[in-house]
Amino acid sequence: MKRTILYIVLLLSISSAKAQDPIEQVLQSIAKNNMELQAASQLMQAQVLEAKTDNNLDDPAVQYIRQWNADDKNNVIGELVVTQSFDFPTLYMSRAKLNRMKAAAFQGQANILRQTLLLQAKELCLDIIMLRQEQDILQERLKNAKILSELYEQRLAAGDANILETNKIALELLNIKTEAKLNETALRNKIQELTALNGNIPIGFEEKNYPDVTFPIDYQALRNEMLVMDPNMQTHLAQKAVLTQQVSVEKQGWIPKLEIGYRRNTETGAPFNGIVVGGTLPIFQNRNKVKTAKALMLNNDFLLENISLQLEAALAQNYRDAESLYESMTEYQQTFQGQQNLVLLQQALTGGQISMIEYFVEVSVIYQSRLNYLQLENQFQKALAQLYRARL
C-alpha cells in the first residue's frame, strides 16, 4: 500500500511539473487551438462515420404491381411486395470489429500530424529562447560599446586619442546596433510563427531559459521506448490489424445474402398474404476480394518493416548528433571557467595597458564564443526534442 501511494504521488508530481513547464503549456494551447489539428479531428470523425456506413443494412425494397385485362378494364390485379435483404449476422459482427480497428488507424494518422506540428512549435520555442539569450548578449555589447564610444569621444576632444581609434569604436557600435535589430526582427518572426500555429491567438511565452534536460546515456532503452511510442509505427500496426480483419471479412463474403419480406396478392378477388424468403449467391461480386486484401496486408508488412528501419536509423543519427553537441558544450563550459573577464579587458584598455586592436580581438573572441555556445545549446535542445518526439 505504501509503495502504491508513493507511486501515485510521484506520478502526480511529474504531471504537475510537466503542466508547469512553459513550453509544455504552449504545446497544450496549440494542440487545442491549431486550425489544422481541428480540421484533422473533423476529418477523422468523418472517416469513422463513413466506415460505419459499410455495415448498414440495405434499404428496404417496396414494389407495387397493378395489372388489368386488355378487354375488360375493370378486371384488375394488384400485388404489393415489401422485402429487406441482409447479410449473415456474423458478417455484421466482423465488420463492426473492422470499423473499431479503422477508427484506431484514423486516430494514428491524426497523431502523426499532431506530433509534427507540436515538434515544430517546440523548436520555435527553443529558437525564441536562444534569440532572447542572444539579445541579452547584444545588449551587453551595445552598452559596453556606447560607454567606450563616449569615453573615446571625450579623449579625442582632449587630444588623448586619435581619430582612427574613435572611428573604429563608432563602426563597432554601428555593427552591434545592426545585429541587435536583426535579432529583434528574427525574434518577432518566430513569435509570429508560434502565434499562427496557435490559431493566431497570442501566446504569453516569455521564457529565456531552456527546460532542464538530461542526455540519455542508455541508448537501447531510449530506442525501445521511442520505437514503441512512435505514431508512424502505431499507425501502421493499427493498419496491419485492419487489413488482417479485412481478409477475414472478405472470406465471409461468400456467405449468401438473405432476403425476407411480405407479399400481398389480389389476383382472385380475395387478397392473399404471404412471406417472401430468398437469397443472393455472391458468385461474381466477391471475386478476387480475398486476394486483394491479402496483397494489401503484405504491402503494409513491407512498409512497416521499412518504417522501422528508417526510424531506427534516424534515431541513431539524432543520438549521435546530440552526443557530439553535448561534448562540444562541455568543452565550451570548461573553457569559459578560465576565460578573461570583459570588465578587466575594458579597464586594461582605458588604462593604456593594451591597445585598441588587442582589445577588439579579445572581446570579439569572447563574444563569438558565447554566441557559438548559444547555438550549440539550441542545437542540442532540438536534437533532444527530435529524440523524444514520440512523447509529444
C-alpha positions as CSV (number, residue, x, y, z in Angstrom):
1,M,0.0,0.0,0.0
2,K,2.8,2.4,0.9
3,R,4.5,1.7,-2.5
4,T,1.3,2.3,-4.3
5,I,0.8,5.6,-2.5
6,L,4.3,6.7,-3.3
7,Y,3.9,5.8,-6.9
8,I,0.7,7.8,-7.2
9,V,2.4,10.8,-5.5
10,L,5.3,10.5,-7.9
11,L,3.1,10.4,-11.0
12,L,1.2,13.4,-9.7
13,S,4.4,15.3,-9.1
14,I,5.6,14.5,-12.6
15,S,2.3,15.6,-14.1
16,S,2.3,18.8,-12.1
17,A,5.9,19.6,-13.2
18,K,5.1,18.9,-16.8
19,A,2.0,21.2,-16.6
20,Q,4.1,24.0,-15.2
21,D,6.7,23.8,-17.9
22,P,6.2,26.9,-20.1
23,I,6.9,25.0,-23.3
24,E,4.5,22.3,-22.3
25,Q,1.8,24.9,-21.7
26,V,2.5,26.4,-25.2
27,L,2.1,22.9,-26.7
28,Q,-1.1,22.2,-24.9
29,S,-2.5,25.5,-26.2
30,I,-1.5,24.7,-29.8
31,A,-3.0,21.2,-29.5
32,K,-6.3,22.9,-28.6
33,N,-6.3,25.9,-30.9
34,N,-4.4,24.9,-34.1
35,M,-6.7,25.1,-37.1
36,E,-5.0,22.2,-39.0
37,L,-5.4,19.9,-36.0
38,Q,-9.1,20.9,-35.7
39,A,-9.6,20.1,-39.4
40,A,-7.9,16.8,-38.9
41,S,-10.1,16.0,-36.0
42,Q,-13.2,16.6,-38.1
43,L,-11.8,14.6,-41.0
44,M,-11.1,11.7,-38.6
45,Q,-14.7,11.8,-37.3
46,A,-16.0,11.8,-40.9
47,Q,-13.8,8.8,-41.8
48,V,-15.1,6.9,-38.8
49,L,-18.7,7.6,-39.7
50,E,-18.1,6.8,-43.3
51,A,-16.5,3.4,-42.3
52,K,-19.6,2.6,-40.2
53,T,-21.9,3.1,-43.3
54,D,-20.3,-0.1,-44.8
55,N,-22.0,-2.1,-42.1
56,N,-25.5,-0.6,-42.5
57,L,-28.5,-2.7,-43.6
58,D,-29.5,-2.4,-47.2
59,D,-32.5,-0.2,-47.8
60,P,-35.9,-2.0,-47.8
61,A,-37.4,-2.5,-51.2
62,V,-41.1,-1.8,-52.0
63,Q,-42.9,-2.9,-55.2
64,Y,-46.5,-2.5,-56.2
65,I,-47.7,-4.2,-59.4
66,R,-51.0,-3.3,-61.0
67,Q,-52.3,-5.3,-64.0
68,W,-55.6,-5.1,-65.9
69,N,-57.3,-7.1,-68.6
70,A,-56.9,-5.6,-72.1
71,D,-60.6,-6.3,-72.9
72,D,-62.1,-5.5,-69.5
73,K,-60.6,-2.6,-67.8
74,N,-62.4,-3.4,-64.6
75,N,-60.7,-6.7,-64.2
76,V,-57.6,-5.5,-62.2
77,I,-55.0,-7.5,-60.3
78,G,-52.8,-5.8,-57.7
79,E,-49.7,-7.1,-55.9
80,L,-47.6,-5.5,-53.1
81,V,-44.1,-6.8,-52.3
82,V,-42.0,-5.4,-49.4
83,T,-38.6,-7.0,-48.9
84,Q,-35.5,-6.5,-46.7
85,S,-32.1,-8.0,-47.6
86,F,-29.3,-8.5,-45.1
87,D,-26.0,-10.3,-44.7
88,F,-25.4,-13.2,-42.4
89,P,-25.2,-12.0,-38.8
90,T,-21.6,-13.0,-38.3
91,L,-20.6,-10.7,-41.1
92,Y,-22.0,-7.7,-39.3
93,M,-20.0,-8.6,-36.2
94,S,-16.8,-8.9,-38.2
95,R,-17.4,-5.5,-39.9
96,A,-18.1,-3.9,-36.6
97,K,-14.8,-5.1,-35.3
98,L,-13.1,-3.9,-38.5
99,N,-14.6,-0.5,-38.0
100,R,-13.3,-0.2,-34.5
101,M,-9.8,-1.1,-35.9
102,K,-10.2,1.5,-38.6
103,A,-11.0,4.1,-36.0
104,A,-7.7,3.4,-34.3
105,A,-5.8,3.7,-37.6
106,F,-7.6,7.0,-38.3
107,Q,-6.6,8.2,-34.9
108,G,-3.0,7.2,-35.6
109,Q,-2.9,9.4,-38.7
110,A,-4.2,12.3,-36.7
111,N,-1.5,11.7,-34.1
112,I,1.2,11.9,-36.8
113,L,0.1,15.3,-37.8
114,R,-0.2,16.4,-34.1
115,Q,3.3,15.2,-33.4
116,T,4.7,17.1,-36.5
117,L,3.0,20.4,-35.5
118,L,3.9,20.1,-31.8
119,L,7.5,19.4,-32.7
120,Q,7.6,22.4,-35.0
121,A,6.1,24.5,-32.1
122,K,8.6,23.2,-29.6
123,E,11.5,24.0,-31.9
124,L,10.1,27.5,-32.4
125,C,10.0,27.9,-28.6
126,L,13.7,26.8,-28.4
127,D,14.6,29.3,-31.1
128,I,12.8,32.1,-29.2
129,I,14.7,31.2,-26.1
130,M,18.0,31.3,-28.0
131,L,17.2,34.6,-29.6
132,R,16.4,36.2,-26.3
133,Q,19.7,34.9,-24.8
134,E,21.5,36.4,-27.8
135,Q,19.6,39.6,-27.3
136,D,20.9,39.8,-23.8
137,I,24.5,39.4,-25.0
138,L,23.9,42.0,-27.8
139,Q,22.5,44.5,-25.3
140,E,25.5,43.9,-23.1
141,R,27.9,44.5,-26.1
142,L,25.8,47.6,-27.1
143,K,26.1,49.0,-23.6
144,N,29.8,48.5,-23.4
145,A,30.3,49.9,-26.9
146,K,28.3,53.1,-26.0
147,I,30.4,53.6,-22.9
148,L,33.6,53.1,-24.8
149,S,32.4,55.4,-27.7
150,E,31.6,58.2,-25.3
151,L,34.9,57.8,-23.5
152,Y,36.9,58.0,-26.7
153,E,34.9,61.0,-27.9
154,Q,35.9,62.7,-24.7
155,R,39.6,61.6,-25.1
156,L,39.6,62.7,-28.7
157,A,38.3,66.1,-27.7
158,A,41.1,66.3,-25.0
159,G,43.7,65.2,-27.6
160,D,44.3,61.9,-25.7
161,A,43.1,59.6,-28.6
162,N,43.3,59.6,-32.3
163,I,40.5,59.7,-34.9
164,L,41.3,56.2,-36.1
165,E,40.5,54.6,-32.8
166,T,37.4,56.7,-32.3
167,N,36.1,55.8,-35.8
168,K,36.8,52.1,-35.1
169,I,34.7,52.2,-32.0
170,A,31.9,54.0,-33.8
171,L,32.0,51.4,-36.5
172,E,31.8,48.6,-33.9
173,L,28.8,50.4,-32.3
174,L,27.1,50.5,-35.6
175,N,27.7,46.8,-36.3
176,I,26.3,45.9,-32.9
177,K,23.2,48.0,-33.4
178,T,22.6,46.3,-36.8
179,E,23.0,42.8,-35.2
180,A,20.6,43.8,-32.4
181,K,18.0,44.9,-35.0
182,L,18.4,41.7,-37.0
183,N,18.0,39.7,-33.7
184,E,14.8,41.7,-32.8
185,T,13.3,41.0,-36.3
186,A,14.1,37.3,-36.1
187,L,12.6,37.1,-32.6
188,R,9.5,38.9,-33.7
189,N,9.1,36.5,-36.7
190,K,9.5,33.4,-34.6
191,I,6.8,34.7,-32.1
192,Q,4.5,35.3,-35.1
193,E,5.0,31.8,-36.4
194,L,4.2,30.4,-33.0
195,T,1.1,32.6,-32.8
196,A,0.0,31.3,-36.2
197,L,0.3,27.7,-35.0
198,N,-1.9,28.7,-32.1
199,G,-4.7,29.8,-34.4
200,N,-3.5,33.4,-34.4
201,I,-4.2,33.6,-30.6
202,P,-1.3,35.3,-28.9
203,I,0.8,33.2,-26.6
204,G,2.4,34.7,-23.5
205,F,5.7,32.8,-23.9
206,E,8.3,34.9,-22.1
207,E,10.8,32.2,-21.3
208,K,14.5,32.9,-21.5
209,N,15.9,29.6,-20.2
210,Y,15.7,26.1,-21.6
211,P,13.9,23.4,-19.7
212,D,16.1,21.1,-17.6
213,V,17.0,18.1,-19.8
214,T,19.4,15.2,-19.4
215,F,21.3,13.5,-22.1
216,P,20.1,9.9,-22.3
217,I,23.0,7.5,-21.5
218,D,21.2,4.2,-22.2
219,Y,20.5,4.3,-25.9
220,Q,18.9,0.9,-26.1
221,A,16.2,1.8,-23.5
222,L,15.6,5.1,-25.5
223,R,15.4,3.1,-28.7
224,N,12.9,0.6,-27.4
225,E,10.7,3.3,-25.9
226,M,10.7,5.6,-28.9
227,L,10.0,2.8,-31.5
228,V,7.0,1.6,-29.5
229,M,5.6,5.1,-29.0
230,D,6.2,6.4,-32.5
231,P,2.9,7.3,-34.1
232,N,4.1,6.2,-37.5
233,M,4.7,2.7,-36.1
234,Q,1.5,2.7,-34.2
235,T,-0.5,3.7,-37.2
236,H,1.0,1.0,-39.5
237,L,0.5,-1.6,-36.7
238,A,-3.1,-0.5,-36.4
239,Q,-3.4,-0.6,-40.2
240,K,-2.0,-4.2,-40.1
241,A,-4.8,-5.2,-37.7
242,V,-7.3,-3.5,-40.1
243,L,-6.0,-5.4,-43.1
244,T,-5.9,-8.7,-41.2
245,Q,-9.5,-8.2,-40.2
246,Q,-10.4,-7.2,-43.8
247,V,-9.1,-10.6,-45.0
248,S,-11.5,-12.2,-42.5
249,V,-14.4,-10.1,-43.7
250,E,-13.8,-10.8,-47.3
251,K,-13.6,-14.6,-46.7
252,Q,-17.1,-14.3,-45.2
253,G,-18.3,-12.5,-48.3
254,W,-19.0,-15.9,-49.9
255,I,-21.9,-16.5,-47.5
256,P,-25.2,-15.9,-49.3
257,K,-27.1,-12.6,-48.7
258,L,-30.5,-13.3,-47.2
259,E,-33.8,-11.7,-48.1
260,I,-37.1,-11.7,-46.2
261,G,-40.3,-9.8,-46.9
262,Y,-44.1,-9.5,-47.2
263,R,-46.3,-10.1,-50.2
264,R,-50.0,-9.3,-50.9
265,N,-51.8,-10.5,-54.0
266,T,-55.4,-9.8,-55.1
267,E,-55.5,-11.9,-58.3
268,T,-58.6,-13.9,-57.3
269,G,-60.5,-11.0,-55.9
270,A,-59.8,-12.1,-52.3
271,P,-56.4,-10.9,-51.1
272,F,-53.7,-13.4,-50.3
273,N,-51.0,-12.5,-47.8
274,G,-47.7,-14.3,-47.5
275,I,-43.9,-14.0,-46.8
276,V,-41.0,-13.7,-49.2
277,V,-37.8,-15.6,-48.4
278,G,-34.8,-15.7,-50.7
279,G,-31.1,-15.2,-51.1
280,T,-28.3,-13.9,-53.3
281,L,-25.3,-16.1,-54.2
282,P,-22.2,-13.9,-54.4
283,I,-20.7,-15.7,-57.4
284,F,-19.3,-12.7,-59.2
285,Q,-19.3,-9.7,-56.8
286,N,-16.7,-11.2,-54.3
287,R,-14.3,-12.5,-56.9
288,N,-10.6,-11.6,-56.1
289,K,-11.5,-9.6,-53.0
290,V,-9.7,-12.0,-50.6
291,K,-6.6,-12.0,-52.8
292,T,-6.7,-8.2,-52.9
293,A,-7.0,-7.9,-49.1
294,K,-4.1,-10.3,-48.6
295,A,-1.9,-8.4,-51.1
296,L,-2.7,-5.1,-49.2
297,M,-1.8,-6.8,-45.9
298,L,1.6,-8.0,-47.3
299,N,2.2,-4.5,-48.7
300,N,1.6,-3.0,-45.2
301,D,4.0,-5.5,-43.7
302,F,6.8,-4.4,-46.0
303,L,6.0,-0.7,-45.3
304,L,6.0,-1.5,-41.6
305,E,9.5,-3.1,-41.8
306,N,10.8,-0.2,-43.9
307,I,9.4,2.4,-41.4
308,S,11.0,0.5,-38.5
309,L,14.4,0.6,-40.2
310,Q,14.1,4.3,-41.1
311,L,13.0,5.2,-37.6
312,E,15.9,3.3,-36.0
313,A,18.4,4.9,-38.4
314,A,17.1,8.4,-37.8
315,L,17.1,7.8,-34.0
316,A,20.7,6.6,-34.1
317,Q,21.7,9.6,-36.1
318,N,19.9,12.0,-33.8
319,Y,21.5,10.4,-30.8
320,R,25.0,10.7,-32.3
321,D,24.3,14.4,-33.1
322,A,23.1,15.1,-29.6
323,E,26.1,13.3,-28.1
324,S,28.5,15.3,-30.2
325,L,26.8,18.6,-29.3
326,Y,26.8,17.6,-25.6
327,E,30.6,17.0,-25.8
328,S,31.2,20.3,-27.5
329,M,29.1,22.2,-24.9
330,T,31.1,20.6,-22.1
331,E,34.3,21.7,-23.7
332,Y,33.0,25.3,-24.0
333,Q,31.9,25.3,-20.4
334,Q,35.3,24.2,-19.2
335,T,36.9,26.9,-21.3
336,F,34.7,29.6,-20.1
337,Q,35.8,28.9,-16.5
338,G,39.2,30.2,-17.2
339,Q,38.1,33.0,-19.6
340,Q,39.4,36.5,-19.2
341,N,36.8,38.9,-17.8
342,L,35.3,41.6,-20.1
343,V,35.5,44.2,-17.3
344,L,39.2,43.6,-16.8
345,L,39.7,44.0,-20.6
346,Q,37.9,47.3,-20.6
347,Q,39.9,48.5,-17.6
348,A,43.2,47.4,-19.3
349,L,42.2,49.4,-22.4
350,T,41.2,52.6,-20.6
351,G,44.3,52.3,-18.5
352,G,46.5,52.0,-21.6
353,Q,47.8,48.5,-20.8
354,I,46.5,47.1,-24.1
355,S,45.9,48.6,-27.5
356,M,42.6,49.1,-29.2
357,I,43.4,46.3,-31.6
358,E,44.2,43.9,-28.8
359,Y,41.0,44.8,-27.0
360,F,38.8,44.3,-30.0
361,V,40.5,41.0,-30.8
362,E,40.0,39.7,-27.3
363,V,36.4,41.0,-27.0
364,S,35.4,39.6,-30.4
365,V,36.7,36.1,-29.4
366,I,34.8,36.2,-26.1
367,Y,31.5,37.3,-27.5
368,Q,31.8,35.0,-30.5
369,S,32.5,32.1,-28.2
370,R,29.4,32.9,-26.1
371,L,27.3,33.1,-29.3
372,N,28.7,29.8,-30.5
373,Y,27.8,28.2,-27.2
374,L,24.2,29.5,-27.5
375,Q,24.0,28.0,-31.0
376,L,25.3,24.6,-29.7
377,E,22.9,24.6,-26.8
378,N,20.0,25.4,-29.1
379,Q,21.0,22.6,-31.5
380,F,21.4,20.2,-28.5
381,Q,17.9,21.1,-27.2
382,K,16.5,20.5,-30.7
383,A,18.3,17.2,-31.0
384,L,16.8,16.0,-27.7
385,A,13.4,17.2,-28.9
386,Q,13.8,15.0,-32.0
387,L,14.9,12.1,-29.9
388,Y,11.8,12.4,-27.6
389,R,9.4,13.5,-30.3
390,A,7.3,10.4,-29.7
391,R,6.4,11.7,-26.3
392,L,4.7,14.8,-27.7
